[in-house]
């Protein structure tokens, strides 16, 4: 089991990257009145066949060639179910995959979100050819981060992996997530 939910997000997003996605959308929604936390990762990668989709939650089924087990989806599902929540996967070949985990937000066994900013920065700076859109909603407040917009602002001259850009984005994301909770 992973210690924080941001590590699950990182793992699932890495699956999207391995599936040749060019766009990965991450949606986090905290709904205090409903006592839910929802995390969704959607990609436009190669998708999964119906046969593979039926087995994808089995930790001993993986498409990776570097190891024989794939625990990421299993851990994410277990983390959700421990709180009375669930995990759903929708996928179609040539279209992409959407994985959504829902948690009871106040449940004692719900893992913390953890270093979400670090996860986003790692994904963005290490995968410059992939676009990421992160939408974080807390009740009626929303923060949207899009590498498409950041790349447009920077023009073609400055890379997202530039240390000054990464520092700025870290501060920007942290500030906006903090504002959501105030």
N, C-alpha and C positions, 0 to 999 in steps of 0.2 A: 504494500500500500504506500502511496506517495504521501508525504507529510503535508502538502498544501495543494490547493486546487490549481494554482497557476502552473504547477509542474504537469498536471494532467492536460491543461490547455497546451503547454509546450509540446507534450508528447503527441497529442492528436494533431496539432498543426504540423508537426514534423511528418506525420503520416500523410497529410495533405500535400506537403512538399514532395515527398517520395512518390506520390501519385500524379506528379507533373502538374499540379495546380499552378495557375498564374494569378489567382485571386483567392485569398483566404479571408473569410469574414468571421469575426469573433464577436459574439453578443453575450453580455452579462447583464442580467436583470435582477435587481433586488426589489421585492415587493413586500414591504413591511406589513400592510394590512392583511395580505394573504399568507404571510410568514413563509415566503418562498424565495429561493435563489435559483436562477436558471442560467446555465452556461451552454451556449451553442457554438459550434464550429462548423462552418459551411465552406465548401470548396468547389472549384470547377475542374477538379482533377479527373482522372480516367474513370472513377466510379468503381463499383463492385458488381459482379454478376449476382443474380438471385441465389445461386448455389453457394457462393462464397459468403454472401451476406448472412445466410442462415448459420454459418459457422464462425463468424468473425468475433464473437464474444468468447469463444473457447481460447484459453491462453496457449494451447498447444497447436494452434493454427496461426500461421503467419506467412506473409509473402516475403519477409526479410530473408536474405541469404546469409547474413552475418551471425544469426543465432536461430535456434529452433523454437523459441517461444516468443509470444507477443503479449505482454501483460498490460499494456496501456489501457485498452478499452475495458478489459476485465477489472482493472483497478478503479477506473472512472465509474463503472457500473456499480461496483461494490460500495464505493464512497457515497454514491447517491442513495442506494438502497438501505444503507445503514441509518439514514436519516428519515426513512419512510418515503423517499423519492424514487425516481426511476431514470432509465436511460433509453433513448430511442435513436435508431439509426435508419436513415432513409438514403438510398443510394441507387443510382442507375448508371450503367455503362455509358461512357461518353458524355455524361452530364455532370457528375460529381457526387459528393456525399455530404450529408448533414448529420451531425451527431449532437444531440441535446440531452443534457443531464439536468434534472430538477431535484432540488434539495429542500427539506424543511429547514428554513434559515436558522431558527432558534434551537434546533436539535443539539443536544450536548455532544453528539458524535460528528457533527458537521465540521469538516476541516476548514481552517481559515483559507481565505483566498490567497494569501501570501504575497510574494513579490511579483505582482502582475506587471508593474512597470518594467522590471528586469526581464520578464518573459517577452514582453512586446519589443523592447529594445534589442534583445538577442535575435528574435525572429527577423526584425526589420534590417538590422545592420549585417546579419550573416546571409541574408537572402535578398540582395538588392534588386533582383529581376522579378521578384514576386510582389504583388500589391497586397497590402493588408488593410482591412477596414475593421476598426474596433469600435463597438458601440457599447457604452456602459450606462445603464439606466438605474437610478435609485428613486423609486416611487415615480414622481413626475419630472425629475431632473435627469437630463441626458448629456453625456459627453461623447462626441464622435471624433475619432482619430482616423485619418486616411492617408496612407503613403502616396496615393494618387495626388492629393492636394499638396502634400509636402514637396513632392518631386516637382510639381508645377511651380511652386513658390521658389524653389532652389534653382530651377532651370537645369540645364544639362551639365553645368560646370562643377557642381558640388555633390559629392556622393553622400548617401545616408550614413555610410560607415565612417565618414569624417568625424574625428573625435569631438570637435566643437559642435557639430550637428547632433551627434549622439548625446552630448551633455545637455544641449538645449532641449532636445526631445524628452530626455529623462525628466528634466525640471518641469517642462510643459505638461507632460502626462501626469506626473505626481501631483502637481498643483490642481489640475482639473479633477482628478479622482478624489482628492481631499475636499475640494469644493462640493462635490456631489454629496458628501456625507455631512456637510455643515448646513 
